[in-house]
Amino acid sequence: MKAKHSILGLMALFTVILSGFTTVKNQNDPISITAVFDGKEDYGYNFIATEDDLEYTVTFHKVNEDILKTFDLNSEKLIGSKFKITYTSKIVVTKDEDGYDYEEEINTIIKLQKL
């Protein structure tokens, strides 16, 4: 009986230790960034963000309709405007024409605040 308790204790300890090394991001967790609107393309809305003095483009494929009623991201009027963007990110896996898995990250703006 002591051996059974010892094994269960070791398994619990092992699980706790391993959980410290594993980070899983929930795809539904909102993410917030500050970025400058760079315009709309056929594939989505582009924003330029800066982190550690490096600029990178974040493309948003979807925007909640209420946001588009407030901010006309389809025109060029807001290009260069700075925003706080809250969004969700989802990985969609599809098969390409050769049968290989293709992962695409779909970013959806759920909140937009002009700064």
ZAMARGU-4260 file (C-alpha; in steps of 0.2 Angstrom, whole numbers, plus 5000, padded with zeros to 4 digits):
<rodrens>
0) 5000/5000/5000 | 5015/5012/5004 | 5022/5008/4987 | 5005/5013/4979 | 5005/5030/4988
5) 5023/5033/4984 | 5020/5030/4965 | 5005/5041/4965 | 5015/5055/4974 | 5029/5054/4962
10) 5017/5054/4947 | 5009/5070/4955 | 5026/5078/4957 | 5031/5073/4940 | 5015/5081/4932
15) 5018/5097/4942 | 5036/5098/4936 | 5031/5095/4918 | 5017/5108/4918 | 5030/5121/4922
20) 5039/5118/4906 | 5023/5117/4895 | 5015/5133/4889 | 4999/5131/4879 | 4991/5147/4872
25) 4972/5146/4871 | 4968/5152/4854 | 4952/5161/4860 | 4962/5172/4873 | 4961/5190/4867
30) 4978/5198/4863 | 4981/5217/4863 | 4994/5227/4853 | 4997/5245/4848 | 5000/5247/4830
35) 4998/5259/4815 | 4985/5256/4802 | 4994/5253/4785 | 4979/5249/4774 | 4968/5236/4767
40) 4973/5223/4754 | 4963/5209/4746 | 4969/5197/4760 | 4965/5208/4775 | 4969/5224/4785
45) 4987/5227/4789 | 4994/5236/4804 | 5012/5240/4808 | 5018/5236/4826 | 5034/5239/4834
50) 5043/5227/4847 | 5061/5230/4853 | 5064/5243/4840 | 5059/5230/4826 | 5044/5234/4815
55) 5032/5220/4809 | 5016/5218/4800 | 5001/5210/4808 | 4987/5206/4796 | 4969/5204/4802
60) 4958/5194/4791 | 4942/5197/4800 | 4934/5213/4809 | 4918/5213/4819 | 4905/5222/4809
65) 4902/5235/4823 | 4920/5240/4822 | 4919/5243/4803 | 4904/5254/4806 | 4914/5265/4818
70) 4931/5265/4809 | 4931/5264/4790 | 4946/5253/4787 | 4941/5250/4769 | 4946/5268/4765
75) 4963/5276/4765 | 4957/5290/4778 | 4964/5281/4793 | 4981/5275/4786 | 4994/5281/4798
80) 4982/5282/4813 | 4988/5273/4829 | 4976/5260/4837 | 4975/5249/4852 | 4969/5232/4844
85) 4962/5218/4854 | 4960/5202/4843 | 4959/5183/4843 | 4970/5172/4833 | 4965/5155/4827
90) 4975/5142/4817 | 4966/5134/4803 | 4973/5118/4795 | 4968/5114/4777 | 4975/5102/4764
95) 4984/5110/4749 | 4982/5103/4731 | 4996/5090/4735 | 4987/5084/4751 | 4999/5092/4763
100) 4993/5101/4778 | 4993/5120/4777 | 4992/5130/4793 | 4985/5148/4792 | 4983/5160/4806
105) 4967/5169/4806 | 4967/5185/4816 | 4950/5193/4820 | 4949/5211/4827 | 4936/5211/4842
110) 4940/5228/4849 | 4948/5244/4841 | 4952/5260/4850 | 4960/5275/4841 | 4975/5282/4851
</rodrens>
